[in-house]
Structure formats: structure tokens, C-alpha cells
Amino acid sequence: ASCLPFAALCLVSIAQDRSVVSMSSQDGGGGLNLGALSPDQLKQVADQLAQESQRLTESFEGLQSAINKYNRSASTLKKFKDESEGKEMLVPLTSSMYVRGSLEETSKILVDIGTGYYVEKSVEGGTDFCERKVVLLKEHLQKVVDALQQKQQQEQQVRTALAQKQAQAAA
């Protein structure tokens, strides 16, 4: 774990190799004593917390996008099971290029399980796979939301302490 030299702000891992800054004192006690930090140190802490919030927001958006993708896939598979063999359709080669094709088999599909590996499944098995992925991703999403709320709360506390120090210095 990487620590700032002036405080005990350490990175800890959460779901899927994302990191969260955790405030703790080096002696193992409670939280970071914001009153003991200089305005420059408080600004550095606040900036780091803002960066962590941004990373968590990006993680949130990525997870939400994946959830939407798996939901669309499950919905498509539910409609697909009613299709008949031989039906003509357009097959995407890229996001804007298609070729004509026809359904050869409607009882089995190939499911991308990650890192370029595909598994043949029944349509129902593919739908179940997508639905299980959505449940797993939602669990990860909740962890990211919780961590993001904590980061934002910590950043607000640090920025409040910084404003108080600056007001004291100006008085």
C-alpha cells in the first residue's frame, strides 16, 4: 500500500482492483487528526480524496454500463428463443457494418465468458448467465456506491477543516 509522507492515508483494495483511501492514524487509533495538519497538507488530502471519488465515479459508470449490457442481452435472448431456424437477419460485423445471414440453430448460443473464451449454452442457460452477472455486478456497484459516499463525506470534512484553518489564518 502507498502512503502519503505526512499522514496515514493508505490505499486499500475493494471490488475488482479499485482502490479507496482509508483515513486512519499511524498509531492504529481512530481517524486522522485534521487539526494537526497544515492548510497545504489538508489541501493535498482533499485533492487525493477528490481523485479517489473520480475513480469511484468512473467505476460506477463502468459497472452500470455492464449491467445495462447484460440486461439487454438477457432481454434479447428471451425474444430469441421464439425465433425459427432459417429466419433471415442482419449479422453485425462492426457497429455500423452488417452482412445478411440466416439462423441455423436456435436452441444453442455462444456466450462470451471473458478474456476471449466462449461457452456453448442453451438459450435458457445464456439468459441465466446474464441474469447472474447482473446480480453480481449490482453487488459490486453497491460497494462502489458505499465507498463513493464515504470518500465524498471525508472530502467534505477535510475541506471544512481547511476552510476553518484559512479563516483562522486570515483573522
N, C-alpha and C positions, 0 to 999 in steps of 0.2 A: 504494500500500500504506500502511496505517496503522500507526504505530509508537508504542509506549509511550514517554513522555518520558524515563524513567530507564534504559531498556535497549533493546536491539536486538531486540525481539520483533516480527517483522513478519508480516503475513498474506500467505499465498501461495495461489493457487487450485489446487484439484485437481478431479477429475471433477465435472462438472455444477455449476459455480459454488459449490461448497462451499469453505470455507476451513480452513486448517490453520496453526497457529502454528509457525513455524520458529525455533529458537534459533540465533542466530549473533551474533558480536560485530560492533560497528560498523566495526572496522578490517579486516574481511574475514577474520579469523583463524578459529580453531576455534569452540568453544562459548562460551556465556555464563558468565562467571566468577561463580558463585553466592556465593563467599566475599566478594566485593566489595559485595554488596547488603545493605541493611539488612533486619531482620525484616519491616518493613512492605512493603518492595519485594518480598521473597520471597513474602509472603502474596498480594500483588497478582498476581504471576506465576503462583502456584499456582492462584489463583481463575480467572485467564484460561484457563489450561490445562484446568481442570475444565469451564469453559463450552465450550471447543472440543471436549472429549471428549463433552459432552452433545449438541452439534450433530452430531458424527460418529455418535453412537449413534442419533440421530433419522434421519440419512441412511441408516444401516444398516437400520433398521426399514422405512423407505420403500422402499428397494431390494428388501428381502426380500419385502415385500408385493407389489411389482410383479412379481417373479419368480414368486411363487405365482399371481398373476392370469394371467400368460402361460402358465404350466404348465397351469392349469385350462382355459384357452381352447384350448390345443393338444389336450388330452385330450378336450374336448368336440367339437372338430372331427373328431377321429379316429372318434368314435362317430357323428357327424352324417352322415358320408359313406355310411353304411349305411341312412339313413332314406329313406322313399319319398315321392314327391310326393303331396300331398293328405292327408297324415297330420295329424290334429287335434292341437293343442297349446295350451298357455297361453303367451301372449306378455307379458313383463313391461312395464308402463308405469312403475312405480316399484319400489322394493324390496319393497313389500307390496301392490301392485295389479296385476292381470293382466286380459287380455282373451282371449277364445277366438280362435284363428286356425288356419290350415292352411298347410302348406308348399306353396308354389307352385313353387319351383325348388330343387333340392338340389345342383346342380352348381356354383353360384356363390354367393359370400358378399360382404358389405361388411366391410372391415377398417378400423377407426379407426387411422390412422397418426399421429395427434396434431393438436392445435390445431383440432379440428373438421373435419379432412379425412378422407374415406373413399375407399377404393380397392376396386373390384370385383376379386375374385380367385377362383381355383378353390379348392375345399376344401383341396387339397394345398398350394396357394400360401399360403393363410391359415395352415395348420399350419406350413409352413416359416418364414413371417414370425414367428410366435410363438416358434418354437424358436431363431431367430437373435436375437430380442430377449432371450431368456433367457441366451444365451451372452454378449451384450454387457453385460447387467445384472450377470451374475456377475463379469465383468472389473472393472466399476466397484465392485462390492461388495468385491472383494479389495483394491482400492486404499483403500477406506474402512477396511477391517479393518486394513490395514497402518498407515495414518495414525492410527487409534484406538489401536493398540498403542503407537505412538511417543509419542503425547500422554500416555497413561497412564504410560509409563515416565518421561517428562520430568516429569510432575507428581509422581511418587514421588520423583524426585531432588531436586526443589525442596522438597518437604515434609520430606525428610530433612535437607536443609541448614537449613531453617527450625527444625526441632526441635533441631539441634545449636547454632544461634545462641541459641535460647531457653535451652537448658541452660547455655551459657557465661555468659549474662547472669544467670542465677539463681545461679551458683556464686560 
